[in-house]
Amino acid sequence: MTTERWTDAMIDNLASTVEDLSSTVEDLSSTVDRTTQNIEQTNRNVDMLVGAVNALLERDSQRDEEMRRRNEDFQQYKLENDQRFNTLLEEVRFLIRKLGENQ
C-alpha cells in the first residue's frame, strides 16, 4: 500500500474547502437563529390573535345573551299588552251589549 503525500496545493485546497464549509455553517447558524426568532415572533402574534379572537367570541356571546334577554323581555311585554288589549276588548264588547240592551 502506498501512501499519498499531501502537496501544498492539496492542503491549500482542503483549507479553502474547510473555510467555505465553516462559512456555510455560520450562514446556516445565522439563518437558524433568524428563523427561530421569526417563529417566536409568529408564536407571540398567534397568541395575541387567539386572545383577540377569544375576546371577540366572548363579546359576541355576551351580545347574544343580551339579545336573548331583550327578546324574552319583549315577548313578555307583548304578551302582557295582548292580555290587557283582550281584557279591554272584552270590556268594550260588554259595554256595547249593555248599551244595546238598554235601548
Contact map, one row per residue, 1 for C-alpha under 8 A:
1110000000000000000000000000000000000000000000000000000000000000000000000000000000000000000000000000000
1111000000000000000000000000000000000000000000000000000000000000000000000000000000000000000000000000000
1111100000000000000000000000000000000000000000000000000000000000000000000000000000000000000000000000000
0111110000000000000000000000000000000000000000000000000000000000000000000000000000000000000000000000000
0011111000000000000000000000000000000000000000000000000000000000000000000000000000000000000000000000000
0001111101100000000000000000000000000000000000000000000000000000000000000000000000000000000000000000000
0000111111100000000000000000000000000000000000000000000000000000000000000000000000000000000000000000000
0000011111110000000000000000000000000000000000000000000000000000000000000000000000000000000000000000000
0000001111111000000000000000000000000000000000000000000000000000000000000000000000000000000000000000000
0000011111111100000000000000000000000000000000000000000000000000000000000000000000000000000000000000000
0000011111111110000000000000000000000000000000000000000000000000000000000000000000000000000000000000000
0000000111111111000000000000000000000000000000000000000000000000000000000000000000000000000000000000000
0000000011111111100000000000000000000000000000000000000000000000000000000000000000000000000000000000000
0000000001111111110000000000000000000000000000000000000000000000000000000000000000000000000000000000000
0000000000111111111000000000000000000000000000000000000000000000000000000000000000000000000000000000000
0000000000011111111100000000000000000000000000000000000000000000000000000000000000000000000000000000000
0000000000001111111110000000000000000000000000000000000000000000000000000000000000000000000000000000000
0000000000000111111111000000000000000000000000000000000000000000000000000000000000000000000000000000000
0000000000000011111111100000000000000000000000000000000000000000000000000000000000000000000000000000000
0000000000000001111111110000000000000000000000000000000000000000000000000000000000000000000000000000000
0000000000000000111111111000000000000000000000000000000000000000000000000000000000000000000000000000000
0000000000000000011111111100000000000000000000000000000000000000000000000000000000000000000000000000000
0000000000000000001111111110000000000000000000000000000000000000000000000000000000000000000000000000000
0000000000000000000111111111000000000000000000000000000000000000000000000000000000000000000000000000000
0000000000000000000011111111100000000000000000000000000000000000000000000000000000000000000000000000000
0000000000000000000001111111110000000000000000000000000000000000000000000000000000000000000000000000000
0000000000000000000000111111111000000000000000000000000000000000000000000000000000000000000000000000000
0000000000000000000000011111111100000000000000000000000000000000000000000000000000000000000000000000000
0000000000000000000000001111111110000000000000000000000000000000000000000000000000000000000000000000000
0000000000000000000000000111111111000000000000000000000000000000000000000000000000000000000000000000000
0000000000000000000000000011111111100000000000000000000000000000000000000000000000000000000000000000000
0000000000000000000000000001111111110000000000000000000000000000000000000000000000000000000000000000000
0000000000000000000000000000111111111000000000000000000000000000000000000000000000000000000000000000000
0000000000000000000000000000011111111100000000000000000000000000000000000000000000000000000000000000000
0000000000000000000000000000001111111110000000000000000000000000000000000000000000000000000000000000000
0000000000000000000000000000000111111111000000000000000000000000000000000000000000000000000000000000000
0000000000000000000000000000000011111111100000000000000000000000000000000000000000000000000000000000000
0000000000000000000000000000000001111111110000000000000000000000000000000000000000000000000000000000000
0000000000000000000000000000000000111111111000000000000000000000000000000000000000000000000000000000000
0000000000000000000000000000000000011111111100000000000000000000000000000000000000000000000000000000000
0000000000000000000000000000000000001111111110000000000000000000000000000000000000000000000000000000000
0000000000000000000000000000000000000111111111000000000000000000000000000000000000000000000000000000000
0000000000000000000000000000000000000011111111100000000000000000000000000000000000000000000000000000000
0000000000000000000000000000000000000001111111110000000000000000000000000000000000000000000000000000000
0000000000000000000000000000000000000000111111111000000000000000000000000000000000000000000000000000000
0000000000000000000000000000000000000000011111111100000000000000000000000000000000000000000000000000000
0000000000000000000000000000000000000000001111111110000000000000000000000000000000000000000000000000000
0000000000000000000000000000000000000000000111111111000000000000000000000000000000000000000000000000000
0000000000000000000000000000000000000000000011111111100000000000000000000000000000000000000000000000000
0000000000000000000000000000000000000000000001111111110000000000000000000000000000000000000000000000000
0000000000000000000000000000000000000000000000111111111000000000000000000000000000000000000000000000000
0000000000000000000000000000000000000000000000011111111100000000000000000000000000000000000000000000000
0000000000000000000000000000000000000000000000001111111110000000000000000000000000000000000000000000000
0000000000000000000000000000000000000000000000000111111111000000000000000000000000000000000000000000000
0000000000000000000000000000000000000000000000000011111111100000000000000000000000000000000000000000000
0000000000000000000000000000000000000000000000000001111111110000000000000000000000000000000000000000000
0000000000000000000000000000000000000000000000000000111111111000000000000000000000000000000000000000000
0000000000000000000000000000000000000000000000000000011111111100000000000000000000000000000000000000000
0000000000000000000000000000000000000000000000000000001111111110000000000000000000000000000000000000000
0000000000000000000000000000000000000000000000000000000111111111000000000000000000000000000000000000000
0000000000000000000000000000000000000000000000000000000011111111100000000000000000000000000000000000000
0000000000000000000000000000000000000000000000000000000001111111110000000000000000000000000000000000000
0000000000000000000000000000000000000000000000000000000000111111111000000000000000000000000000000000000
0000000000000000000000000000000000000000000000000000000000011111111100000000000000000000000000000000000
0000000000000000000000000000000000000000000000000000000000001111111110000000000000000000000000000000000
0000000000000000000000000000000000000000000000000000000000000111111111000000000000000000000000000000000
0000000000000000000000000000000000000000000000000000000000000011111111100000000000000000000000000000000
0000000000000000000000000000000000000000000000000000000000000001111111110000000000000000000000000000000
0000000000000000000000000000000000000000000000000000000000000000111111111000000000000000000000000000000
0000000000000000000000000000000000000000000000000000000000000000011111111100000000000000000000000000000
0000000000000000000000000000000000000000000000000000000000000000001111111110000000000000000000000000000
0000000000000000000000000000000000000000000000000000000000000000000111111111000000000000000000000000000
0000000000000000000000000000000000000000000000000000000000000000000011111111100000000000000000000000000
0000000000000000000000000000000000000000000000000000000000000000000001111111110000000000000000000000000
0000000000000000000000000000000000000000000000000000000000000000000000111111111000000000000000000000000
0000000000000000000000000000000000000000000000000000000000000000000000011111111100000000000000000000000
0000000000000000000000000000000000000000000000000000000000000000000000001111111110000000000000000000000
0000000000000000000000000000000000000000000000000000000000000000000000000111111111000000000000000000000
0000000000000000000000000000000000000000000000000000000000000000000000000011111111100000000000000000000
0000000000000000000000000000000000000000000000000000000000000000000000000001111111110000000000000000000
0000000000000000000000000000000000000000000000000000000000000000000000000000111111111000000000000000000
0000000000000000000000000000000000000000000000000000000000000000000000000000011111111100000000000000000
0000000000000000000000000000000000000000000000000000000000000000000000000000001111111110000000000000000
0000000000000000000000000000000000000000000000000000000000000000000000000000000111111111000000000000000
0000000000000000000000000000000000000000000000000000000000000000000000000000000011111111100000000000000
0000000000000000000000000000000000000000000000000000000000000000000000000000000001111111110000000000000
0000000000000000000000000000000000000000000000000000000000000000000000000000000000111111111000000000000
0000000000000000000000000000000000000000000000000000000000000000000000000000000000011111111100000000000
0000000000000000000000000000000000000000000000000000000000000000000000000000000000001111111110000000000
0000000000000000000000000000000000000000000000000000000000000000000000000000000000000111111111000000000
0000000000000000000000000000000000000000000000000000000000000000000000000000000000000011111111100000000
0000000000000000000000000000000000000000000000000000000000000000000000000000000000000001111111110000000
0000000000000000000000000000000000000000000000000000000000000000000000000000000000000000111111111000000
0000000000000000000000000000000000000000000000000000000000000000000000000000000000000000011111111100000
0000000000000000000000000000000000000000000000000000000000000000000000000000000000000000001111111110000
0000000000000000000000000000000000000000000000000000000000000000000000000000000000000000000111111111000
0000000000000000000000000000000000000000000000000000000000000000000000000000000000000000000011111111100
0000000000000000000000000000000000000000000000000000000000000000000000000000000000000000000001111111110
0000000000000000000000000000000000000000000000000000000000000000000000000000000000000000000000111111111
0000000000000000000000000000000000000000000000000000000000000000000000000000000000000000000000011111111
0000000000000000000000000000000000000000000000000000000000000000000000000000000000000000000000001111111
0000000000000000000000000000000000000000000000000000000000000000000000000000000000000000000000000111111
0000000000000000000000000000000000000000000000000000000000000000000000000000000000000000000000000011111
